[in-house]
Amino acid sequence: MTELTRDALGWSPFYMSQLDSADLESLTPARIATVHRDRVNALSEIGPLELTLDPGITTGAVAVGDWVLCKPDQHRVIRVLNRKTELSRGTEYHSGEKQLIAANIDTLFITTSCNEDFNEARLERYLAMAHDALITPVILLTKADKCVAPQAFIERAQALGRDLAVIALDAKSGAVADLLAPWYDKGQTVALVGTSGVGKTTIANALTGGNAATRAIREDDARGRHTTTGRSLHALPKGGWLIDTPGMRGLGVAEVAFGIDATFPEISERAARCKFRDCAHESEPGCAVQAAVKTNEIDPERLRRFKKLSQENKQATDTIAQVRDRSKKAGKPQKGAANKRGR
């Protein structure tokens, strides 16, 4: 049976520092395992719990992986603790909020296949989200055993970042847990993301020893049918925790400027040397980025994707700021505003 001590669940001084003596005497720390429409399931030292949320806390403001303070005898969540890391996407930016994916993750396994599913632009979106959240990204290339030239996919993935870990694997082999062991240990949390059909469920099964159903691949687009329907926290037999996520087709970005710069370091570093601070890296005089393109130090396609992602992020971030400003003036607090990510 999985150990449910606080340390094993991922508790650390970061969370302890948010508690006072009264909290320690009257409330129980627990970690969110699943989020439902009107309740959450959590894990704690006293065992699994089913809890309702106190007024002012919505399920939209709670993520799998969150630490909360609760009253188990009353089945109530009293407070959500600040997060060490937060993974979210910008699909809801028009409402002034981002959609939470998961919380308190140490490593993000970004999963794609050695086939038509492989897409640099989509991988860069995941990388920007991970870098912005200060989560370690690792790219997993599945179906390598069915690919004629897997090394080509490995090189394409490695070109997306400096010192970026890229692991090619056969998700159905017995070696998955050992291959990925360097990134999870007692108290550590990893998350699996990627589109449907790339083998996330098979990898999750290999890591957890589970047997969740997978579905066949559609031959027309090399993608599988959607299997995972919700995010959930799973114990790993070798230690640590896994957050599995459903396939995400929409992956908007918002408020991830730092993450974009970290994903494209060869561009962001040279952008700082441009003659003009607002250089668009087109035909401006003194553009260090374009100079690097001419000397083949920057891939023109990488620059194109950087510009596109940066522009989307700017528009979404500006929209969020405007909506928040209107809400503030109207006296309407933003959901989840009290739970800001700790860095």
Protein Blocks (a to p, Z undefined) as FASTA:
>chain_A
ZZfbfklnopafklmmmpcfklmmmpccdddfbdcfkbccdddfkbpcdddddehiafkl
pcehiacdddfknopafbdcddfbdcddfklmmnopacdfbehifbdcddddddfklcfk
lmmmmmmmmmmnopacddddehklmpfblmlmmmmmmmnoghiacddddfkbcklmmmmm
mmgcehiacddeddehilpmmmmmmmnopacdcddddfklopacdfbfcdcddddfkgpj
dddddddfblcdehilmmmmmmmmmlmmmmmmpmblklghlabghiaklmmmmnopacfk
lmmmmmmmmmmmmmmmmmmmmmmmmmmmnopacehklmccdZZ
